[in-house]
Amino acid sequence: MSQLRYGVAYYDEYMPYERLNEDIAMMLEAGINTVRIAESTWSTHEPQNGIFDFTSVDRVLDAMHAAGISVIVGTPTYAVPTWLVKEHPGVLAVTADGPGRYGARQIMDITNPVYLFHAERIIRKLIGRVSKHPAVIGYQTDNETKHYGTAGENVQLLFVKHMRQKYGTLDEINDRFGLDYWSNRINSWEDFPSAVGTINGSLGAEFARFQRGLVTEFLAWQVSLVNEYKQPGQFVTQNFDFEWRGYSYGVQPSVDHFAAAEAFDIAGVDIYHPSQHELTGTEISFGGDIARSLKRSNYLVLETQAQAFPHWTPYPGQLRLQAFSHLASGANMVAYWHWHSIHNSFETYWKGLLSHDFKPNPVYNEAKTIGRDFARLSQALVDLCKDNKAAVMVSNEALTAMEWFKLPDGRNYNDVVRWLYDELYRMNIECDFIQPGCTGLSRYNLIIVPALYAVPDEALLRLNEYVREGGHAVYSFKSGFADEDLKVRTAEQPGIISEACGISYSMFVTPHEVTLRSEALDTGAADPAVNTWMELITPDTAEVLFRYEHPHWGEYAAVTRNRFGNGTATYIGCMTSSGLAGSILKSAAQEAGLWGHDQELAFPLIVKTGVNRQQQRVRYYFNYSDEPVSMVYRHGAAAELLSGREVQPEEKLELEPWGVRILLEHSSGH
């Protein structure tokens, strides 16, 4: 990636009238240097079985190349054409809700041999046609790929084969998964039931893990096909997405992003977020930190919002703030979904950079300023390198486990992750994401471990050793409780990590009118209320930071900190208010040596830093509020890149509402 990419998704096939040249002229005026095409229009490219028409692709590639705009070509496999379903109804996924029906996208069975035959054919036809075109710089396989709940008889057969290969014998499966319960014991392979109806969390979680594995295999298969045609200098990526709550929220339940990313040259991501008065930048940061962590490298934002919904249409200045926020987390490309607003069908009111009239508008005009700045500052900002000293440990297995054993008030695993991550973000502690299998823990001063409910012994032993050797770990409730098969550990909880945490508990309750009283931390005006879950902790060697304020549970600890070896382990045994969680994390960060000038600033003033190719320190400052803010700059002399003026240490900086400043230090970034 030799330059910053500023892009849009472009669908010539959707246009109500001919305007390709006009669109390109407007793109060039906006500084758009990359477009993504073709991933959504299989039925246009193959209107009938074996009849191919790539006219729209050819004309767009030729026109973009003539204009100097690069193209990412998507494999169009996530939305199947009508003729394929009519001829082969079995390509539709059978889910827990029954047989699929045609209409929506992402309704196919990604294991179905007929689907795979036709998917391979369209991939080979399309990529073979475009791979040597000079406009093409890369490929996107499929689109926001998941397993779509596929669970029909063919998938169940594959699952049984998987279980036989992984575990060997039914006795092993029955023992590990506790299948004697309610007569669920399986005594012959022929009797292996569908996992769809199971009440056994261990078996259900194993099936969910298997389904995630199907996604990893499917994407790796597509990458292998594209790699046969890929030319030197071209890349293959995928636009991973997140748990959806009307916007990108948390760890994706249906995909192991870390495993799936291994096949790709570069990670890509789709990030959507609240806007207007609800814009905080948290989702931009969260999604970017995940994407950057997948391959420990820069990434591409293949989709983010321009106007989109009425409640997302950005206030003046917000589009710029958002674009530079992506770069500050390590993105090398920011691309909008999409260029133009669509005039028919499901996403008619998910507006693009242009509205339905295709004319310049305030959002497009603001995009022009971004395009100019991306081009002007590309060499200073591309390939931002980060060396974060804090990490959040996340796990698809823990996520699935907590779907089987839900928190009492309906909150899920991602609620716990975001409860802690959001506070790190607000206090300007940048972090990576890691998995329990990570063996490089020593690179971090501080590791946050939210609700690591189901996890192998080895991962917990590594965390103990990490603390012993001088690391600082912060665990939330429901960590270390069960093994990777969701079997509850028989030791006093929290099991293996009790050694580092210096605590134990055997009872947990749903809080009712419970608050916390501090024994060691100043929490200011933070709300002391406890909600959702509480563990009744008995300290052994641990220092008590908070106890429960309650007539019956008051003797128990709620939050503890333990010196273990050369490090510390903090355990948060209940769900607290965000403010109180922030106080606990601040204390842990200070203990870990991660508190500096940037942490003295706090939301809505967000700071992101990194080192550029020239080994210069780049510091981004963002004002995520509708009011102006000021700050004192406490680092080395720097150039403010957007204005071009010099900034000196201890100088006061003003940021307008939704404003951004980018400072390039003159001294070395190290």
C-alpha positions in Angstrom: 0.0 0.0 0.0 2.1 2.9 -1.3 -0.6 5.6 -0.6 -3.7 6.3 1.3 -6.8 5.0 -0.5 -10.1 7.0 -0.5 -12.9 5.0 -2.1 -16.5 4.1 -2.7 -18.5 1.0 -3.7 -19.8 1.6 -7.3 -22.6 -0.2 -9.0 -23.0 0.8 -12.6 -25.6 -2.0 -12.9 -27.9 -0.1 -10.5 -27.9 3.2 -12.4 -31.3 4.4 -13.7 -29.6 6.1 -16.7 -26.1 6.3 -18.3 -23.8 8.5 -16.3 -20.5 6.6 -15.9 -18.3 9.5 -17.2 -20.2 12.0 -15.1 -19.7 9.8 -12.0 -16.0 9.5 -12.7 -15.6 13.3 -13.1 -17.3 13.8 -9.7 -15.2 11.1 -8.1 -12.0 12.8 -9.3 -13.2 16.1 -8.0 -13.7 14.4 -4.6 -10.3 12.8 -4.6 -11.7 9.3 -4.9 -8.8 7.1 -6.1 -10.3 3.6 -5.5 -13.6 1.9 -6.3 -15.0 -1.5 -5.3 -17.2 -3.3 -7.8 -19.0 -6.5 -8.8 -19.5 -8.3 -5.4 -23.3 -7.9 -5.5 -24.4 -8.7 -9.1 -23.9 -12.4 -9.9 -27.3 -12.4 -11.7 -26.1 -9.6 -14.0 -22.8 -11.4 -14.8 -24.4 -14.8 -15.3 -28.1 -14.2 -16.3 -28.6 -17.9 -17.1 -26.8 -21.0 -16.2 -23.5 -20.9 -18.1 -24.2 -17.7 -20.0 -21.9 -14.9 -19.0 -22.0 -11.2 -19.5 -19.3 -9.0 -18.1 -20.1 -5.9 -20.1 -20.7 -3.7 -17.0 -17.4 -4.9 -15.4 -15.4 -4.3 -18.6 -16.7 -0.8 -19.2 -16.2 0.3 -15.6 -12.6 -1.1 -15.5 -11.7 0.6 -18.8 -13.3 3.9 -17.7 -11.7 3.9 -14.2 -8.3 3.1 -15.7 -8.5 5.9 -18.1 -9.2 8.2 -15.2 -6.4 6.9 -13.0 -8.8 5.3 -10.5 -7.9 1.9 -9.1 -10.4 -1.0 -8.7 -11.0 -3.7 -6.2 -13.1 -6.5 -7.7 -15.4 -8.6 -5.5 -16.4 -12.2 -6.1 -20.2 -12.1 -6.5 -21.0 -15.2 -4.4 -23.0 -13.8 -1.5 -26.2 -13.3 -3.4 -27.3 -16.2 -5.6 -29.2 -15.7 -8.9 -32.8 -16.9 -9.3 -32.0 -19.5 -11.9 -29.6 -21.3 -9.6 -32.2 -21.7 -6.8 -34.9 -22.7 -9.3 -32.7 -25.4 -10.8 -31.1 -26.5 -7.5 -33.3 -25.5 -4.4 -30.8 -27.4 -2.2 -28.4 -24.5 -2.5 -30.5 -22.6 0.1 -29.4 -23.1 3.7 -31.6 -25.2 5.9 -31.4 -23.5 9.3 -32.9 -24.1 12.8 -35.9 -22.2 11.5 -36.4 -24.6 8.6 -35.8 -24.5 4.8 -34.6 -21.3 3.3 -36.7 -19.1 0.9 -35.3 -17.1 -2.0 -35.2 -13.3 -1.8 -32.7 -12.0 0.6 -28.9 -12.2 0.2 -26.7 -14.6 2.3 -29.3 -17.4 2.2 -27.1 -20.2 0.7 -25.5 -23.3 2.2 -21.8 -22.6 1.9 -21.1 -26.3 2.0 -23.5 -27.3 -0.8 -21.6 -28.9 -3.7 -23.8 -27.5 -6.3 -23.5 -24.0 -4.9 -19.7 -24.4 -4.7 -19.5 -25.6 -8.3 -21.3 -22.6 -9.6 -19.5 -20.2 -7.2 -16.2 -21.5 -8.4 -17.2 -21.1 -12.0 -18.3 -17.5 -11.6 -15.1 -16.7 -9.6 -12.9 -18.2 -12.3 -14.8 -16.5 -15.1 -14.7 -13.1 -13.5 -11.3 -13.1 -11.9 -9.7 -14.7 -14.9 -11.2 -12.0 -17.1 -10.1 -9.0 -14.9 -6.9 -10.1 -13.2 -4.5 -8.6 -15.9 -6.5 -5.4 -16.3 -4.2 -2.5 -15.2 -6.9 -0.9 -13.1 -7.2 -3.9 -10.8 -5.2 -3.6 -7.5 -7.0 -6.3 -5.5 -9.9 -8.5 -4.8 -12.5 -9.0 -2.1 -13.8 -12.5 -1.6 -17.5 -12.7 -1.0 -19.1 -10.1 1.3 -19.4 -10.0 5.1 -19.3 -13.8 5.0 -20.9 -15.9 7.7 -22.3 -19.4 7.9 -25.9 -18.1 7.7 -27.1 -20.7 10.2 -26.7 -23.6 7.8 -27.6 -26.7 9.7 -29.3 -29.2 7.3 -28.7 -32.9 7.1 -25.6 -32.5 4.9 -24.1 -30.1 7.5 -25.0 -32.5 10.3 -23.2 -35.3 8.5 -20.1 -33.1 8.1 -20.4 -32.3 11.8 -20.4 -36.0 12.8 -17.3 -36.6 10.6 -15.7 -33.7 12.3 -16.5 -35.0 15.7 -15.2 -38.5 14.9 -11.9 -37.0 13.5 -11.5 -34.6 16.5 -12.4 -36.8 19.4 -12.0 -40.4 18.1 -14.6 -42.2 20.2 -18.1 -41.7 21.4 -17.0 -42.4 25.0 -14.7 -39.4 24.8 -17.5 -37.2 23.5 -20.0 -38.5 26.1 -17.6 -37.9 28.9 -16.3 -34.4 27.8 -19.8 -33.1 27.0 -21.7 -34.7 29.9 -24.2 -36.4 27.6 -25.4 -38.9 30.2 -27.6 -36.0 31.3 -31.3 -36.4 30.3 -30.3 -39.5 28.4 -28.5 -37.6 25.8 -25.7 -40.2 25.7 -24.8 -41.3 22.1 -24.0 -45.0 21.9 -23.5 -45.4 18.2 -22.3 -43.0 15.4 -25.5 -43.9 13.5 -27.6 -42.5 16.3 -25.8 -39.1 16.4 -28.6 -36.6 16.6 -28.9 -33.2 14.9 -27.2 -30.6 16.9 -30.0 -28.2 16.1 -32.2 -29.5 18.9 -29.6 -30.1 21.6 -30.1 -28.8 25.1 -26.5 -29.6 25.9 -24.4 -26.4 25.8 -21.1 -28.3 25.3 -22.4 -30.0 22.2 -24.2 -26.8 21.0 -21.0 -24.8 21.4 -19.0 -27.4 19.6 -21.4 -27.2 16.7 -21.2 -23.4 16.7 -17.4 -23.7 16.6 -17.7 -26.1 13.7 -20.0 -23.6 11.8 -17.4 -20.9 12.3 -14.8 -23.3 10.9 -17.0 -23.7 7.8 -16.6 -19.9 7.2 -12.8 -20.1 7.6 -12.7 -23.0 5.1 -15.0 -21.3 2.6 -13.1 -18.1 2.6 -9.7 -19.9 2.3 -11.1 -21.8 -0.6 -12.2 -18.6 -2.4 -8.7 -17.1 -1.7 -7.0 -20.1 -3.2 -9.1 -19.7 -6.4 -8.3 -16.0 -6.6 -4.7 -16.6 -5.9 -4.4 -18.7 -9.1 -5.1 -15.5 -11.1 -3.7 -12.8 -8.8 -0.9 -10.8 -10.4 2.2 -9.4 -8.6 1.3 -6.4 -6.5 -2.4 -7.3 -6.2 -3.9 -8.3 -2.9 -6.9 -10.4 -1.6 -9.0 -9.1 1.3 -12.4 -9.6 2.9 -14.8 -7.2 4.5 -15.3 -8.6 8.0 -18.2 -7.2 10.0 -19.4 -7.3 13.6 -22.3 -8.2 15.9 -25.0 -5.9 14.5 -27.2 -3.8 16.8 -28.3 -1.4 14.1 -24.6 -0.6 13.8 -21.3 -2.4 14.3 -21.1 -3.3 18.0 -19.1 -6.3 19.1 -17.2 -9.5 18.3 -18.8 -11.3 15.4 -20.6 -14.5 16.8 -20.6 -16.4 13.5 -16.9 -15.9 12.4 -13.6 -16.5 14.1 -12.0 -13.4 12.5 -8.5 -14.3 13.6 -8.6 -17.8 12.0 -10.5 -16.5 8.9 -8.0 -13.7 8.3 -5.0 -16.0 8.0 -5.7 -16.7 4.3 -5.8 -13.0 3.3 -3.0 -10.7 2.3 -4.6 -7.8 4.2 -7.5 -7.5 6.6 -10.6 -5.5 5.6 -13.5 -4.4 7.6 -17.0 -2.8 7.5 -17.6 -0.2 10.2 -21.0 1.5 10.8 -21.7 3.6 13.8 -24.2 6.1 15.4 -23.9 9.6 14.1 -25.0 13.2 14.8 -25.4 13.8 18.5 -24.6 10.1 19.2 -21.3 10.1 17.5 -18.5 9.0 19.9 -16.0 7.3 17.7 -16.0 4.2 19.9 -17.1 1.9 17.1 -14.6 3.3 14.7 -11.9 2.6 17.3 -13.2 -0.8 18.3 -13.6 -2.1 14.7 -10.2 -0.7 13.7 -8.5 -2.2 16.7 -10.0 -5.6 15.8 -9.1 -5.3 12.1 -5.5 -4.2 12.8 -5.0 -7.0 15.4 -6.1 -9.8 13.0 -2.8 -9.7 11.1 -0.9 -7.2 13.3 -0.8 -4.9 10.4 -2.6 -2.0 8.6 -6.1 -2.7 7.2 -8.7 -1.5 4.8 -12.1 0.1 5.7 -14.0 -1.4 2.8 -17.3 0.0 3.9 -18.3 2.9 6.2 -21.2 5.3 6.1 -21.5 8.5 4.1 -25.1 9.6 4.6 -26.9 6.3 5.1 -30.0 6.6 7.3 -31.7 9.8 8.2 -30.3 9.5 11.8 -26.8 8.9 10.4 -26.6 11.9 8.0 -23.5 13.6 9.5 -23.3 17.0 11.0 -20.9 19.4 9.3 -17.4 18.3 10.1 -18.3 14.8 11.2 -17.4 13.1 7.9 -13.8 14.5 8.2 -13.6 13.5 11.8 -14.7 10.0 11.0 -12.3 9.6 8.0 -9.2 10.6 10.0 -10.4 8.5 13.0 -10.1 5.4 10.7 -6.5 6.4 9.7 -5.6 7.0 13.4 -6.4 3.4 14.2 -4.2 2.2 11.4 -6.5 2.1 8.3 -4.8 2.7 4.9 -8.1 3.0 3.1 -11.5 4.6 3.9 -14.3 3.6 1.5 -18.0 4.5 1.6 -20.9 2.3 1.0 -21.7 3.6 -1.4 -21.2 6.2 -4.2 -24.8 6.7 -5.2 -28.1 6.2 -3.5 -30.2 3.4 -5.0 -33.6 4.0 -6.4 -35.3 0.6 -5.8 -35.4 -2.3 -3.4 -34.2 -3.1 0.1 -31.6 -0.4 0.7 -33.3 2.5 -1.1 -32.9 4.7 2.0 -29.4 3.7 2.8 -28.0 6.7 1.1 -24.6 7.0 -0.5 -22.2 9.9 -0.9 -24.5 11.2 -3.5 -28.3 11.5 -2.9 -30.9 10.2 -5.2 -30.6 13.2 -7.5 -26.8 12.6 -8.0 -26.0 16.2 -7.5 -23.3 17.7 -5.2 -24.6 18.0 -1.6 -22.9 19.1 1.7 -21.7 15.6 2.5 -20.1 15.2 -1.0 -18.6 18.6 -0.7 -17.0 17.7 2.7 -15.7 14.5 1.1 -13.8 16.7 -1.4 -11.8 18.2 1.4 -11.0 14.8 2.8 -9.9 13.6 -0.6 -7.6 16.6 -1.0 -6.0 16.1 2.4 -5.6 12.3 1.9 -3.7 13.0 -1.3 -1.6 15.8 0.2 -0.7 14.0 3.4 -0.6 10.4 2.1 3.2 9.9 2.6 3.1 11.2 6.2 0.0 9.2 7.2 0.0 5.9 5.3 1.2 2.7 7.1 0.8 4.1 10.6 2.6 1.7 12.9 1.4 1.1 16.5 3.1 -0.5 19.4 0.3 -0.6 22.0 1.1 -1.8 25.5 -2.5 -2.8 26.4 -4.6 -5.6 25.0 -8.2 -6.9 25.4 -8.5 -10.7 25.2 -11.6 -11.8 23.3 -12.9 -15.3 22.5 -15.6 -16.7 20.2 -15.8 -19.7 22.5 -16.6 -17.5 25.6 -19.1 -15.6 23.5 -20.9 -18.8 22.4 -20.8 -20.2 26.0 -22.5 -17.1 27.3 -25.3 -17.5 24.7 -26.0 -20.9 26.3 -25.7 -19.6 29.9 -27.0 -16.0 29.6 -26.7 -13.2 32.1 -29.9 -12.6 34.0 -30.8 -9.3 32.5 -30.3 -10.4 28.9 -26.9 -8.8 28.4 -24.4 -10.9 26.5 -20.6 -11.3 26.1 -20.2 -8.3 23.9 -21.9 -6.1 26.5 -19.1 -7.1 28.9 -16.4 -6.5 26.3 -17.7 -3.1 25.4 -18.3 -2.2 29.1 -14.5 -2.4 29.6 -13.2 -1.5 26.1 -15.3 1.7 26.0 -13.7 3.0 29.2 -10.2 2.3 27.9 -11.2 4.3 24.8 -12.5 7.2 26.8 -9.3 7.5 28.8 -7.1 7.3 25.7 -5.5 4.0 26.4 -5.0 2.4 22.9 -5.1 -1.4 22.8 -4.9 -4.4 20.6 -7.1 -7.4 20.6 -5.7 -10.9 21.3 -7.1 -14.4 21.7 -6.6 -16.9 24.6 -4.2 -18.8 22.3 -1.8 -15.8 22.1 1.7 -16.8 23.3 3.2 -13.3 23.1 1.6 -11.8 26.2 4.8 -10.3 27.4 4.7 -7.6 24.8 1.8 -6.0 26.8 2.0 -4.2 30.2 -1.8 -4.6 30.7 -4.2 -7.2 29.5 -8.0 -6.9 30.0 -9.9 -10.2 30.2 -13.7 -9.7 29.9 -15.9 -12.7 30.8 -13.5 -15.4 29.6 -16.1 -18.0 30.7 -14.9 -21.0 28.6 -11.2 -21.4 28.0 -8.5 -24.1 28.0 -6.3 -24.6 31.0 -3.2 -23.7 29.0 -4.5 -20.2 28.3 -5.2 -19.5 32.0 -1.8 -20.9 33.0 -0.1 -18.5 30.5 -2.0 -15.6 32.1 -0.9 -16.7 35.5 2.7 -16.8 34.3 2.3 -13.4 32.6 1.3 -11.8 35.9 4.1 -13.7 37.8 6.7 -12.3 35.3 5.5 -8.7 35.9 2.4 -8.2 33.8 -0.9 -6.7 34.9 -4.2 -8.5 34.2 -7.7 -7.2 34.8 -10.4 -10.0 34.9 -14.1 -9.5 34.9 -16.7 -11.7 36.5 -17.4 -15.1 34.8 -13.7 -15.6 33.8 -12.0 -19.0 34.1 -15.3 -20.7 35.1 -15.4 -23.5 32.5 -13.0 -25.4 30.2 -13.1 -25.2 26.4 -16.0 -27.7 26.3 -18.1 -25.6 28.7 -17.5 -28.1 31.5 -17.4 -26.2 34.8 -14.2 -26.6 36.7 -14.4 -28.5 40.0 -12.0 -26.3 41.8 -13.0 -23.3 43.8 -13.8 -20.5 41.4 -12.3 -18.7 39.5 -10.3 -21.9 39.1 -6.8 -21.7 37.7 -6.6 -17.9 37.9 -7.3 -18.0 41.7 -3.6 -18.5 42.1 -2.8 -15.1 40.5 -5.9 -13.3 41.7 -5.6 -14.5 45.4 -9.4 -15.0 45.8 -12.1 -17.7 45.7 -15.8 -17.8 45.5 -18.5 -20.5 45.3 -21.7 -18.3 45.3 -23.0 -15.8 42.8 -26.3 -13.9 42.8 -28.4 -11.5 40.9 -28.0 -8.0 42.5 -31.0 -6.2 44.0 -30.4 -2.8 45.5 -26.7 -3.5 45.9 -24.0 -0.8 45.8 -20.3 -0.8 46.3 -18.3 0.8 49.0 -14.7 1.7 48.3 -11.9 0.4 50.5 -8.9 1.6 48.5 -9.9 3.6 45.4 -11.2 7.1 44.9 -14.1 6.9 42.5 -15.3 10.5 42.6 -18.9 10.8 41.7 -19.1 7.5 39.9 -22.4 5.6 40.3 -21.8 2.8 42.9 -24.7 0.6 41.8 -24.2 -3.0 40.9 -26.2 -4.6 38.1 -26.6 -7.8 36.1 -24.3 -10.2 38.1 -22.3 -10.4 41.3 -19.9 -13.0 42.7 -19.4 -13.3 46.4 -15.7 -13.2 46.7 -13.5 -14.3 49.7 -10.0 -12.7 49.5 -7.0 -14.9 50.3 -3.9 -12.9 49.6 -5.8 -10.2 47.6 -6.3 -6.6 48.7 -10.0 -5.6 48.7 -10.7 -2.5 46.5 -14.5 -2.6 46.9 -17.0 -4.5 49.0 -20.7 -4.9 48.5 -23.0 -2.5 50.4 -25.8 -4.9 51.3 -27.3 -6.2 54.6 -26.6 -9.8 53.7 -23.7 -9.7 51.2 -21.7 -7.0 52.8 -19.0 -9.3 54.2 -17.9 -10.3 50.6 -15.5 -8.6 48.4 -16.6 -7.3 45.0 -13.3 -6.0 43.4 -9.8 -7.1 44.4 -6.2 -6.6 43.5 -3.5 -9.1 44.2 0.3 -8.9 44.0 1.5 -12.1 42.4 5.2 -12.5 41.6 6.3 -9.3 39.9 2.8 -8.3 38.6 -0.7 -7.7 39.7 -4.1 -9.3 39.0 -7.3 -7.3 39.4 -10.6 -9.1 39.6 -13.9 -7.4 39.1 -16.6 -9.7 40.4 -19.7 -7.7 39.4 -21.0 -5.5 36.7 -20.6 -1.9 37.7 -21.5 1.5 36.3 -19.2 2.6 33.4 -17.7 5.4 35.6 -16.7 3.0 38.4 -15.3 0.5 35.8 -13.2 3.5 34.5 -11.9 4.1 38.0 -10.8 0.5 38.3 -9.1 0.5 34.9 -7.4 3.8 35.6 -5.8 2.4 38.7 -4.7 -0.7 36.8 -3.3 1.4 34.0 -1.3 3.5 36.4 0.0 0.4 38.1 1.1 -0.9 34.7 2.9 2.4 33.8 0.5 3.3 31.1 -0.6 6.7 32.4 0.9 9.8 30.7 0.1 13.1 29.3 -2.4 11.7 26.8 -4.3 10.0 29.5 -4.8 13.2 31.4 -7.0 14.1 28.5 -10.3 12.3 28.2 -13.4 11.9 26.1 -14.6 13.9 24.2 -11.0 14.7 23.5 -9.6 11.5 21.9 -5.9 10.9 21.2 -4.5 8.3 18.8 -0.8 7.9 18.1 1.6 5.9 15.9 4.9 6.1 14.0 4.9 6.6 10.2 7.2 5.2 7.6 9.8 8.0 8.2 9.9 6.9 11.9 8.2 10.2 12.9 5.5 10.2 15.7 2.1 11.1 14.4 -0.5 12.3 17.0 -4.2 12.6 16.2 -6.4 14.7 18.4 -10.2 14.5 17.9 -13.0 16.5 19.5 -16.1 14.2 19.6 -18.5 16.8 20.8 -20.7 19.7 19.6 -18.7 22.2 21.8 -15.2 23.6 21.2 -12.5 22.1 23.5 -9.0 23.2 24.4 -5.9 21.3 25.5 -2.3 21.9 26.3 0.1 20.1 24.0 2.7 18.4 26.1 5.0 16.6 23.5 7.8 17.7 21.3 7.7 20.4 18.7 5.5 19.4 15.7 3.9 20.5 12.5 0.1 20.5 12.5 -0.5 18.9 9.1 -4.0 20.2 8.3 -3.1 23.8 8.8 0.6 23.7 8.2 1.5 25.7 11.2 4.1 24.9 13.9 3.1 23.8 17.4 5.5 24.1 20.4 5.5 22.2 23.7 3.1 23.5 26.3 1.1 25.4 23.6 -2.6 25.6 24.0 -4.6 24.0 21.1 -8.2 24.7 20.3 -10.4 22.2 18.6 -13.7 23.3 17.0 -16.8 21.1 17.4 -16.1 17.7 15.7 -12.6 19.0 14.9 -9.4 17.2 14.3 -5.7 18.1 14.6 -2.8 16.0 13.3 0.6 16.7 14.7 3.8 15.4 13.2 6.7 15.5 15.7 10.0 16.7 14.3 12.0 14.3 16.5 12.2 10.6 16.0 9.1 8.5 16.8 11.0 6.2 19.1 
